[in-house]
Amino acid sequence: MIEKTDITLTINGREHSICVEPRKTLVDAIREDCGLTGTHIGCEHGVCGACTVIVGGEAVRSCLMFAVQVQGKPIRTVEGLANGATLHPLQRAFIAHHGLQCGFCTPGFLMLTANVLEKNPRIGDEELLDVLSSNLCRCTGYQNIIKAVKAARDEMRPVAAMERD
């Protein structure tokens, strides 16, 4: 029998005290132990990006991390993207530009691009396409996802940055 470890995960500003096996992945802990099911489990090999969350300010594949590795680091999931009833610009843009069909990949795309755009709201089109190519979608053909992310990027750009462009 594998011994369990008590840890506290801080997800979207809320602490979750849980007891997990050291080998439990972060995505499984988030979904099963913390009850936040917006983060999806896809390939479980770090390839598809469906499980992307932000840990300590960096977008990560939560299927490739153990829950015990992130104790003490802030975790942000798709449930923490909106500010109460106010949707994040990316969420609004995905709706407006039909950037989803089945929605399975959407949380991963939202968290990946939220992290990128919050760090660099002036990201260029080519670099943005490179970032988006790291996540997989089987339904949309990507064009509406690209339109949505570009629209959110343009909305999130600081006014001063837009005046210099």
HELIX and SHEET records of a PDB file:
HELIX    1   1 LEU A   26  ASP A   28  1                                   3    
HELIX    2   2 ALA A   29  ASP A   33  3                                   5    
HELIX    3   3 SER A   62  LEU A   64  5                                   3    
HELIX    4   4 ALA A   67  VAL A   70  5                                   4    
HELIX    5   5 VAL A   78  GLY A   80  5                                   3    
HELIX    6   6 PRO A   89  ALA A   96  1                                   8    
HELIX    7   7 THR A  106  LYS A  119  1                                  14    
HELIX    8   8 ASP A  125  LEU A  132  1                                   8    
HELIX    9   9 GLN A  143  MET A  156  1                                  14    
HELIX   10  10 VAL A  159  ARG A  164  1                                   6    
SHEET    1   A 5 ARG A  14  VAL A  20  0                                        
SHEET    2   A 5 THR A   5  ILE A  11 -1                                        
SHEET    3   A 5 PRO A  74  ARG A  76  1                                        
SHEET    4   A 5 THR A  52  VAL A  55 -1                                        
SHEET    5   A 5 GLU A  58  ARG A  61 -1                                        
END                                                                             
